[in-house]
Amino acid sequence: MFEAATGGQDEAKAYITGLHPIGRVGTPLEVANAVLFLSSDMASFITGETLMVDGGFIAQ
């Protein structure tokens, strides 16, 4: 998806990566892990929250 969004252009990749304070873009597996956690028994007492899986992008 990242390749499709940037058209494979290194400059576009660097720009998008630079927007994230963590210094890299996330992977589909990282998003899936958050979904798995929220749907697991470990998150059974969590209600009404928003989990931002964005590498700190929204915190800027």
PDB file of N, CA, C, O and CB in Angstrom:
ATOM      1  N   MET A   1       0.827  -1.182   0.000  1.00  0.00           N
ATOM      2  CA  MET A   1       0.000   0.000   0.000  1.00  0.00           C
ATOM      3  C   MET A   1       0.883   1.261   0.000  1.00  0.00           C
ATOM      4  O   MET A   1       0.584   2.243  -0.679  1.00  0.00           O
ATOM      5  CB  MET A   1      -0.947  -0.010   1.215  1.00  0.00           C
ATOM      6  N   PHE A   2       1.964   1.208   0.770  1.00  0.00           N
ATOM      7  CA  PHE A   2       2.888   2.342   0.818  1.00  0.00           C
ATOM      8  C   PHE A   2       3.509   2.575  -0.554  1.00  0.00           C
ATOM      9  O   PHE A   2       3.647   3.717  -0.991  1.00  0.00           O
ATOM     10  CB  PHE A   2       3.990   2.105   1.873  1.00  0.00           C
ATOM     11  N   GLU A   3       3.883   1.500  -1.230  1.00  0.00           N
ATOM     12  CA  GLU A   3       4.449   1.611  -2.577  1.00  0.00           C
ATOM     13  C   GLU A   3       3.440   2.222  -3.543  1.00  0.00           C
ATOM     14  O   GLU A   3       3.793   3.063  -4.370  1.00  0.00           O
ATOM     15  CB  GLU A   3       4.899   0.232  -3.087  1.00  0.00           C
ATOM     16  N   ALA A   4       2.188   1.798  -3.434  1.00  0.00           N
ATOM     17  CA  ALA A   4       1.145   2.331  -4.320  1.00  0.00           C
ATOM     18  C   ALA A   4       0.902   3.819  -4.044  1.00  0.00           C
ATOM     19  O   ALA A   4       0.690   4.599  -4.972  1.00  0.00           O
ATOM     20  CB  ALA A   4      -0.170   1.537  -4.143  1.00  0.00           C
ATOM     21  N   ALA A   5       0.933   4.204  -2.770  1.00  0.00           N
ATOM     22  CA  ALA A   5       0.682   5.599  -2.405  1.00  0.00           C
ATOM     23  C   ALA A   5       1.803   6.523  -2.850  1.00  0.00           C
ATOM     24  O   ALA A   5       1.559   7.686  -3.172  1.00  0.00           O
ATOM     25  CB  ALA A   5       0.490   5.719  -0.911  1.00  0.00           C
ATOM     26  N   THR A   6       3.021   6.020  -2.870  1.00  0.00           N
ATOM     27  CA  THR A   6       4.174   6.857  -3.237  1.00  0.00           C
ATOM     28  C   THR A   6       4.598   6.686  -4.680  1.00  0.00           C
ATOM     29  O   THR A   6       5.447   7.428  -5.174  1.00  0.00           O
ATOM     30  CB  THR A   6       5.339   6.546  -2.343  1.00  0.00           C
ATOM     31  N   GLY A   7       4.019   5.722  -5.353  1.00  0.00           N
ATOM     32  CA  GLY A   7       4.425   5.447  -6.721  1.00  0.00           C
ATOM     33  C   GLY A   7       5.856   4.943  -6.803  1.00  0.00           C
ATOM     34  O   GLY A   7       6.484   5.002  -7.860  1.00  0.00           O
ATOM     35  N   GLY A   8       6.368   4.447  -5.681  1.00  0.00           N
ATOM     36  CA  GLY A   8       7.734   3.938  -5.654  1.00  0.00           C
ATOM     37  C   GLY A   8       8.805   5.017  -5.648  1.00  0.00           C
ATOM     38  O   GLY A   8       9.994   4.713  -5.743  1.00  0.00           O
ATOM     39  N   GLN A   9       8.394   6.279  -5.537  1.00  0.00           N
ATOM     40  CA  GLN A   9       9.348   7.388  -5.585  1.00  0.00           C
ATOM     41  C   GLN A   9      10.018   7.574  -4.218  1.00  0.00           C
ATOM     42  O   GLN A   9       9.340   7.722  -3.201  1.00  0.00           O
ATOM     43  CB  GLN A   9       8.637   8.697  -6.022  1.00  0.00           C
ATOM     44  N   ASP A  10      11.328   7.565  -4.206  1.00  0.00           N
ATOM     45  CA  ASP A  10      12.079   7.694  -2.957  1.00  0.00           C
ATOM     46  C   ASP A  10      11.786   9.003  -2.238  1.00  0.00           C
ATOM     47  O   ASP A  10      11.718   9.028  -1.009  1.00  0.00           O
ATOM     48  CB  ASP A  10      13.562   7.587  -3.232  1.00  0.00           C
ATOM     49  N   GLU A  11      11.612  10.099  -2.987  1.00  0.00           N
ATOM     50  CA  GLU A  11      11.341  11.390  -2.365  1.00  0.00           C
ATOM     51  C   GLU A  11      10.006  11.375  -1.637  1.00  0.00           C
ATOM     52  O   GLU A  11       9.888  11.915  -0.537  1.00  0.00           O
ATOM     53  CB  GLU A  11      11.355  12.500  -3.413  1.00  0.00           C
ATOM     54  N   ALA A  12       9.000  10.757  -2.247  1.00  0.00           N
ATOM     55  CA  ALA A  12       7.682  10.667  -1.623  1.00  0.00           C
ATOM     56  C   ALA A  12       7.729   9.781  -0.387  1.00  0.00           C
ATOM     57  O   ALA A  12       7.098  10.092   0.623  1.00  0.00           O
ATOM     58  CB  ALA A  12       6.650  10.127  -2.621  1.00  0.00           C
ATOM     59  N   LYS A  13       8.471   8.678  -0.459  1.00  0.00           N
ATOM     60  CA  LYS A  13       8.622   7.789   0.698  1.00  0.00           C
ATOM     61  C   LYS A  13       9.279   8.533   1.857  1.00  0.00           C
ATOM     62  O   LYS A  13       8.829   8.435   2.999  1.00  0.00           O
ATOM     63  CB  LYS A  13       9.454   6.541   0.324  1.00  0.00           C
ATOM     64  N   ALA A  14      10.336   9.271   1.562  1.00  0.00           N
ATOM     65  CA  ALA A  14      11.053  10.012   2.599  1.00  0.00           C
ATOM     66  C   ALA A  14      10.161  11.078   3.223  1.00  0.00           C
ATOM     67  O   ALA A  14      10.195  11.284   4.436  1.00  0.00           O
ATOM     68  CB  ALA A  14      12.318  10.657   2.020  1.00  0.00           C
ATOM     69  N   TYR A  15       9.372  11.748   2.413  1.00  0.00           N
ATOM     70  CA  TYR A  15       8.470  12.780   2.925  1.00  0.00           C
ATOM     71  C   TYR A  15       7.445  12.183   3.876  1.00  0.00           C
ATOM     72  O   TYR A  15       7.251  12.695   4.979  1.00  0.00           O
ATOM     73  CB  TYR A  15       7.761  13.496   1.772  1.00  0.00           C
ATOM     74  N   ILE A  16       6.786  11.106   3.463  1.00  0.00           N
ATOM     75  CA  ILE A  16       5.765  10.481   4.298  1.00  0.00           C
ATOM     76  C   ILE A  16       6.379   9.904   5.565  1.00  0.00           C
ATOM     77  O   ILE A  16       5.798  10.026   6.644  1.00  0.00           O
ATOM     78  CB  ILE A  16       5.034   9.385   3.520  1.00  0.00           C
ATOM     79  N   THR A  17       7.530   9.286   5.449  1.00  0.00           N
ATOM     80  CA  THR A  17       8.212   8.748   6.622  1.00  0.00           C
ATOM     81  C   THR A  17       8.561   9.867   7.594  1.00  0.00           C
ATOM     82  O   THR A  17       8.446   9.690   8.806  1.00  0.00           O
ATOM     83  CB  THR A  17       9.478   7.986   6.209  1.00  0.00           C
ATOM     84  N   GLY A  18       8.980  11.002   7.083  1.00  0.00           N
ATOM     85  CA  GLY A  18       9.341  12.143   7.919  1.00  0.00           C
ATOM     86  C   GLY A  18       8.184  12.759   8.669  1.00  0.00           C
ATOM     87  O   GLY A  18       8.400  13.496   9.632  1.00  0.00           O
ATOM     88  N   LEU A  19       6.972  12.481   8.259  1.00  0.00           N
ATOM     89  CA  LEU A  19       5.795  13.007   8.951  1.00  0.00           C
ATOM     90  C   LEU A  19       5.518  12.270  10.265  1.00  0.00           C
ATOM     91  O   LEU A  19       4.739  12.748  11.090  1.00  0.00           O
ATOM     92  CB  LEU A  19       4.576  12.914   8.045  1.00  0.00           C
ATOM     93  N   HIS A  20       6.145  11.124  10.459  1.00  0.00           N
ATOM     94  CA  HIS A  20       5.896  10.294  11.639  1.00  0.00           C
ATOM     95  C   HIS A  20       7.031  10.468  12.647  1.00  0.00           C
ATOM     96  O   HIS A  20       8.184  10.183  12.325  1.00  0.00           O
ATOM     97  CB  HIS A  20       5.750   8.802  11.240  1.00  0.00           C
ATOM     98  N   PRO A  21       6.722  10.935  13.870  1.00  0.00           N
ATOM     99  CA  PRO A  21       7.760  11.141  14.878  1.00  0.00           C
ATOM    100  C   PRO A  21       8.578   9.888  15.199  1.00  0.00           C
ATOM    101  O   PRO A  21       9.729  10.000  15.621  1.00  0.00           O
ATOM    102  CB  PRO A  21       7.133  11.650  16.132  1.00  0.00           C
ATOM    103  N   ILE A  22       8.013   8.718  15.010  1.00  0.00           N
ATOM    104  CA  ILE A  22       8.729   7.479  15.303  1.00  0.00           C
ATOM    105  C   ILE A  22       9.809   7.200  14.252  1.00  0.00           C
ATOM    106  O   ILE A  22      10.677   6.353  14.462  1.00  0.00           O
ATOM    107  CB  ILE A  22       7.747   6.303  15.375  1.00  0.00           C
ATOM    108  N   GLY A  23       9.755   7.911  13.128  1.00  0.00           N
ATOM    109  CA  GLY A  23      10.798   7.818  12.118  1.00  0.00           C
ATOM    110  C   GLY A  23      10.617   6.732  11.077  1.00  0.00           C
ATOM    111  O   GLY A  23      11.547   6.428  10.330  1.00  0.00           O
ATOM    112  N   ARG A  24       9.446   6.152  11.018  1.00  0.00           N
ATOM    113  CA  ARG A  24       9.165   5.123  10.012  1.00  0.00           C
ATOM    114  C   ARG A  24       7.655   5.016   9.853  1.00  0.00           C
ATOM    115  O   ARG A  24       6.897   5.532  10.675  1.00  0.00           O
ATOM    116  CB  ARG A  24       9.790   3.738  10.414  1.00  0.00           C
ATOM    117  N   VAL A  25       7.231   4.352   8.804  1.00  0.00           N
ATOM    118  CA  VAL A  25       5.803   4.100   8.631  1.00  0.00           C
ATOM    119  C   VAL A  25       5.477   2.745   9.250  1.00  0.00           C
ATOM    120  O   VAL A  25       6.344   1.884   9.398  1.00  0.00           O
ATOM    121  CB  VAL A  25       5.395   4.141   7.117  1.00  0.00           C
ATOM    122  N   GLY A  26       4.220   2.581   9.603  1.00  0.00           N
ATOM    123  CA  GLY A  26       3.782   1.329  10.212  1.00  0.00           C
ATOM    124  C   GLY A  26       3.590   0.231   9.184  1.00  0.00           C
ATOM    125  O   GLY A  26       3.578   0.463   7.975  1.00  0.00           O
ATOM    126  N   THR A  27       3.441  -0.966   9.710  1.00  0.00           N
ATOM    127  CA  THR A  27       3.213  -2.122   8.848  1.00  0.00           C
ATOM    128  C   THR A  27       1.796  -2.650   9.077  1.00  0.00           C
ATOM    129  O   THR A  27       1.204  -2.400  10.127  1.00  0.00           O
ATOM    130  CB  THR A  27       4.269  -3.236   9.119  1.00  0.00           C
ATOM    131  N   PRO A  28       1.258  -3.371   8.111  1.00  0.00           N
ATOM    132  CA  PRO A  28      -0.052  -3.985   8.315  1.00  0.00           C
ATOM    133  C   PRO A  28      -0.082  -4.897   9.551  1.00  0.00           C
ATOM    134  O   PRO A  28      -1.103  -4.989  10.232  1.00  0.00           O
ATOM    135  CB  PRO A  28      -0.446  -4.781   7.077  1.00  0.00           C
ATOM    136  N   LEU A  29       1.033  -5.564   9.833  1.00  0.00           N
ATOM    137  CA  LEU A  29       1.097  -6.445  10.997  1.00  0.00           C
ATOM    138  C   LEU A  29       0.939  -5.653  12.298  1.00  0.00           C
ATOM    139  O   LEU A  29       0.317  -6.141  13.242  1.00  0.00           O
ATOM    140  CB  LEU A  29       2.424  -7.217  11.006  1.00  0.00           C
ATOM    141  N   GLU A  30       1.485  -4.457  12.358  1.00  0.00           N
ATOM    142  CA  GLU A  30       1.346  -3.639  13.568  1.00  0.00           C
ATOM    143  C   GLU A  30      -0.105  -3.230  13.792  1.00  0.00           C
ATOM    144  O   GLU A  30      -0.570  -3.208  14.931  1.00  0.00           O
ATOM    145  CB  GLU A  30       2.233  -2.391  13.477  1.00  0.00           C
ATOM    146  N   VAL A  31      -0.809  -2.912  12.744  1.00  0.00           N
ATOM    147  CA  VAL A  31      -2.230  -2.585  12.863  1.00  0.00           C
ATOM    148  C   VAL A  31      -3.012  -3.832  13.263  1.00  0.00           C
ATOM    149  O   VAL A  31      -3.890  -3.769  14.123  1.00  0.00           O
ATOM    150  CB  VAL A  31      -2.777  -2.001  11.533  1.00  0.00           C
ATOM    151  N   ALA A  32      -2.695  -4.955  12.644  1.00  0.00           N
ATOM    152  CA  ALA A  32      -3.377  -6.212  12.974  1.00  0.00           C
ATOM    153  C   ALA A  32      -3.146  -6.595  14.431  1.00  0.00           C
ATOM    154  O   ALA A  32      -4.062  -7.092  15.085  1.00  0.00           O
ATOM    155  CB  ALA A  32      -2.897  -7.341  12.052  1.00  0.00           C
ATOM    156  N   ASN A  33      -1.949  -6.378  14.948  1.00  0.00           N
ATOM    157  CA  ASN A  33      -1.674  -6.685  16.347  1.00  0.00           C
ATOM    158  C   ASN A  33      -2.524  -5.850  17.290  1.00  0.00           C
ATOM    159  O   ASN A  33      -2.973  -6.349  18.322  1.00  0.00           O
ATOM    160  CB  ASN A  33      -0.209  -6.468  16.651  1.00  0.00           C
ATOM    161  N   ALA A  34      -2.750  -4.593  16.956  1.00  0.00           N
ATOM    162  CA  ALA A  34      -3.618  -3.750  17.774  1.00  0.00           C
ATOM    163  C   ALA A  34      -5.055  -4.262  17.745  1.00  0.00           C
ATOM    164  O   ALA A  34      -5.726  -4.291  18.776  1.00  0.00           O
ATOM    165  CB  ALA A  34      -3.563  -2.295  17.289  1.00  0.00           C
ATOM    166  N   VAL A  35      -5.523  -4.662  16.576  1.00  0.00           N
ATOM    167  CA  VAL A  35      -6.867  -5.216  16.446  1.00  0.00           C
ATOM    168  C   VAL A  35      -6.988  -6.505  17.249  1.00  0.00           C
ATOM    169  O   VAL A  35      -7.979  -6.711  17.950  1.00  0.00           O
ATOM    170  CB  VAL A  35      -7.209  -5.471  14.967  1.00  0.00           C
ATOM    171  N   LEU A  36      -5.990  -7.367  17.149  1.00  0.00           N
ATOM    172  CA  LEU A  36      -6.010  -8.617  17.910  1.00  0.00           C
ATOM    173  C   LEU A  36      -6.031  -8.358  19.410  1.00  0.00           C
ATOM    174  O   LEU A  36      -6.753  -9.030  20.147  1.00  0.00           O
ATOM    175  CB  LEU A  36      -4.803  -9.475  17.550  1.00  0.00           C
ATOM    176  N   PHE A  37      -5.248  -7.391  19.864  1.00  0.00           N
ATOM    177  CA  PHE A  37      -5.251  -7.060  21.280  1.00  0.00           C
ATOM    178  C   PHE A  37      -6.631  -6.591  21.734  1.00  0.00           C
ATOM    179  O   PHE A  37      -7.154  -7.068  22.741  1.00  0.00           O
ATOM    180  CB  PHE A  37      -4.206  -5.986  21.574  1.00  0.00           C
ATOM    181  N   LEU A  38      -7.215  -5.663  20.993  1.00  0.00           N
ATOM    182  CA  LEU A  38      -8.512  -5.132  21.394  1.00  0.00           C
ATOM    183  C   LEU A  38      -9.624  -6.176  21.347  1.00  0.00           C
ATOM    184  O   LEU A  38     -10.621  -6.056  22.058  1.00  0.00           O
ATOM    185  CB  LEU A  38      -8.877  -3.970  20.513  1.00  0.00           C
ATOM    186  N   SER A  39      -9.456  -7.188  20.522  1.00  0.00           N
ATOM    187  CA  SER A  39     -10.471  -8.238  20.439  1.00  0.00           C
ATOM    188  C   SER A  39     -10.154  -9.425  21.355  1.00  0.00           C
ATOM    189  O   SER A  39     -10.867 -10.428  21.346  1.00  0.00           O
ATOM    190  CB  SER A  39     -10.602  -8.719  19.001  1.00  0.00           C
ATOM    191  N   SER A  40      -9.088  -9.305  22.140  1.00  0.00           N
ATOM    192  CA  SER A  40      -8.689 -10.403  23.020  1.00  0.00           C
ATOM    193  C   SER A  40      -9.241 -10.196  24.434  1.00  0.00           C
ATOM    194  O   SER A  40      -9.766  -9.133  24.763  1.00  0.00           O
ATOM    195  CB  SER A  40      -7.155 -10.526  23.061  1.00  0.00           C
ATOM    196  N   ASP A  41      -9.109 -11.228  25.250  1.00  0.00           N
ATOM    197  CA  ASP A  41      -9.513 -11.143  26.645  1.00  0.00           C
ATOM    198  C   ASP A  41      -8.643 -10.168  27.429  1.00  0.00           C
ATOM    199  O   ASP A  41      -9.075  -9.663  28.466  1.00  0.00           O
ATOM    200  CB  ASP A  41      -9.460 -12.514  27.287  1.00  0.00           C
ATOM    201  N   MET A  42      -7.424  -9.891  26.959  1.00  0.00           N
ATOM    202  CA  MET A  42      -6.549  -8.942  27.650  1.00  0.00           C
ATOM    203  C   MET A  42      -7.137  -7.527  27.647  1.00  0.00           C
ATOM    204  O   MET A  42      -6.783  -6.709  28.496  1.00  0.00           O
ATOM    205  CB  MET A  42      -5.164  -8.933  26.998  1.00  0.00           C
ATOM    206  N   ALA A  43      -8.016  -7.240  26.713  1.00  0.00           N
ATOM    207  CA  ALA A  43      -8.629  -5.918  26.628  1.00  0.00           C
ATOM    208  C   ALA A  43     -10.082  -5.941  27.093  1.00  0.00           C
ATOM    209  O   ALA A  43     -10.857  -5.049  26.749  1.00  0.00           O
ATOM    210  CB  ALA A  43      -8.548  -5.393  25.199  1.00  0.00           C
ATOM    211  N   SER A  44     -10.448  -6.937  27.859  1.00  0.00           N
ATOM    212  CA  SER A  44     -11.863  -7.121  28.235  1.00  0.00           C
ATOM    213  C   SER A  44     -12.418  -6.000  29.106  1.00  0.00           C
ATOM    214  O   SER A  44     -13.635  -5.833  29.175  1.00  0.00           O
ATOM    215  CB  SER A  44     -12.028  -8.429  28.962  1.00  0.00           C
ATOM    216  N   PHE A  45     -11.567  -5.229  29.769  1.00  0.00           N
ATOM    217  CA  PHE A  45     -12.040  -4.149  30.630  1.00  0.00           C
ATOM    218  C   PHE A  45     -11.913  -2.781  29.967  1.00  0.00           C
ATOM    219  O   PHE A  45     -12.209  -1.760  30.587  1.00  0.00           O
ATOM    220  CB  PHE A  45     -11.274  -4.156  31.935  1.00  0.00           C
ATOM    221  N   ILE A  46     -11.480  -2.759  28.722  1.00  0.00           N
ATOM    222  CA  ILE A  46     -11.336  -1.506  27.967  1.00  0.00           C
ATOM    223  C   ILE A  46     -12.642  -1.214  27.246  1.00  0.00           C
ATOM    224  O   ILE A  46     -13.146  -2.046  26.491  1.00  0.00           O
ATOM    225  CB  ILE A  46     -10.149  -1.587  26.949  1.00  0.00           C
ATOM    226  N   THR A  47     -13.182  -0.032  27.483  1.00  0.00           N
ATOM    227  CA  THR A  47     -14.410   0.383  26.794  1.00  0.00           C
ATOM    228  C   THR A  47     -14.291   1.850  26.378  1.00  0.00           C
ATOM    229  O   THR A  47     -13.663   2.652  27.069  1.00  0.00           O
ATOM    230  CB  THR A  47     -15.661   0.171  27.705  1.00  0.00           C
ATOM    231  N   GLY A  48     -14.885   2.180  25.272  1.00  0.00           N
ATOM    232  CA  GLY A  48     -14.996   3.567  24.842  1.00  0.00           C
ATOM    233  C   GLY A  48     -13.688   4.297  24.613  1.00  0.00           C
ATOM    234  O   GLY A  48     -13.603   5.494  24.888  1.00  0.00           O
ATOM    235  N   GLU A  49     -12.687   3.629  24.128  1.00  0.00           N
ATOM    236  CA  GLU A  49     -11.398   4.257  23.872  1.00  0.00           C
ATOM    237  C   GLU A  49     -11.070   4.224  22.385  1.00  0.00           C
ATOM    238  O   GLU A  49     -11.575   3.391  21.631  1.00  0.00           O
ATOM    239  CB  GLU A  49     -10.294   3.564  24.676  1.00  0.00           C
ATOM    240  N   THR A  50     -10.216   5.149  21.993  1.00  0.00           N
ATOM    241  CA  THR A  50      -9.684   5.164  20.635  1.00  0.00           C
ATOM    242  C   THR A  50      -8.197   4.867  20.722  1.00  0.00           C
ATOM    243  O   THR A  50      -7.458   5.560  21.420  1.00  0.00           O
ATOM    244  CB  THR A  50      -9.951   6.536  19.921  1.00  0.00           C
ATOM    245  N   LEU A  51      -7.770   3.854  20.024  1.00  0.00           N
ATOM    246  CA  LEU A  51      -6.360   3.479  20.019  1.00  0.00           C
ATOM    247  C   LEU A  51      -5.748   3.970  18.706  1.00  0.00           C
ATOM    248  O   LEU A  51      -6.075   3.478  17.626  1.00  0.00           O
ATOM    249  CB  LEU A  51      -6.177   1.923  20.190  1.00  0.00           C
ATOM    250  N   MET A  52      -4.869   4.935  18.824  1.00  0.00           N
ATOM    251  CA  MET A  52      -4.222   5.484  17.641  1.00  0.00           C
ATOM    252  C   MET A  52      -2.995   4.632  17.316  1.00  0.00           C
ATOM    253  O   MET A  52      -2.048   4.579  18.100  1.00  0.00           O
ATOM    254  CB  MET A  52      -3.825   6.980  17.858  1.00  0.00           C
ATOM    255  N   VAL A  53      -3.013   3.981  16.184  1.00  0.00           N
ATOM    256  CA  VAL A  53      -1.890   3.157  15.735  1.00  0.00           C
ATOM    257  C   VAL A  53      -1.277   3.905  14.553  1.00  0.00           C
ATOM    258  O   VAL A  53      -1.450   3.533  13.392  1.00  0.00           O
ATOM    259  CB  VAL A  53      -2.348   1.670  15.335  1.00  0.00           C
ATOM    260  N   ASP A  54      -0.549   4.980  14.895  1.00  0.00           N
ATOM    261  CA  ASP A  54      -0.082   5.877  13.831  1.00  0.00           C
ATOM    262  C   ASP A  54       1.351   6.369  14.033  1.00  0.00           C
ATOM    263  O   ASP A  54       1.758   7.332  13.383  1.00  0.00           O
ATOM    264  CB  ASP A  54      -1.003   7.064  13.734  1.00  0.00           C
ATOM    265  N   GLY A  55       2.120   5.739  14.908  1.00  0.00           N
ATOM    266  CA  GLY A  55       3.517   6.125  15.097  1.00  0.00           C
ATOM    267  C   GLY A  55       3.697   7.542  15.626  1.00  0.00           C
ATOM    268  O   GLY A  55       4.745   8.152  15.412  1.00  0.00           O
ATOM    269  N   GLY A  56       2.700   8.068  16.306  1.00  0.00           N
ATOM    270  CA  GLY A  56       2.782   9.408  16.870  1.00  0.00           C
ATOM    271  C   GLY A  56       2.366  10.521  15.943  1.00  0.00           C
ATOM    272  O   GLY A  56       2.491  11.695  16.293  1.00  0.00           O
ATOM    273  N   PHE A  57       1.871  10.180  14.760  1.00  0.00           N
ATOM    274  CA  PHE A  57       1.505  11.190  13.768  1.00  0.00           C
ATOM    275  C   PHE A  57       0.504  12.198  14.313  1.00  0.00           C
ATOM    276  O   PHE A  57       0.680  13.400  14.115  1.00  0.00           O
ATOM    277  CB  PHE A  57       0.935  10.525  12.535  1.00  0.00           C
ATOM    278  N   ILE A  58      -0.535  11.743  14.989  1.00  0.00           N
ATOM    279  CA  ILE A  58      -1.597  12.633  15.464  1.00  0.00           C
ATOM    280  C   ILE A  58      -1.148  13.445  16.678  1.00  0.00           C
ATOM    281  O   ILE A  58      -1.761  14.468  16.980  1.00  0.00           O
ATOM    282  CB  ILE A  58      -2.846  11.824  15.813  1.00  0.00           C
ATOM    283  N   ALA A  59      -0.102  13.021  17.377  1.00  0.00           N
ATOM    284  CA  ALA A  59       0.354  13.703  18.582  1.00  0.00           C
ATOM    285  C   ALA A  59       1.162  14.963  18.300  1.00  0.00           C
ATOM    286  O   ALA A  59       1.506  15.693  19.229  1.00  0.00           O
ATOM    287  CB  ALA A  59       1.172  12.767  19.405  1.00  0.00           C
ATOM    288  N   GLN A  60       1.464  15.224  17.065  1.00  0.00           N
ATOM    289  CA  GLN A  60       2.290  16.383  16.718  1.00  0.00           C
ATOM    290  C   GLN A  60       1.559  17.668  16.964  1.00  0.00           C
ATOM    291  O   GLN A  60       2.107  18.745  16.726  1.00  0.00           O
ATOM    292  CB  GLN A  60       2.729  16.318  15.276  1.00  0.00           C
TER     293      GLN A  60
END
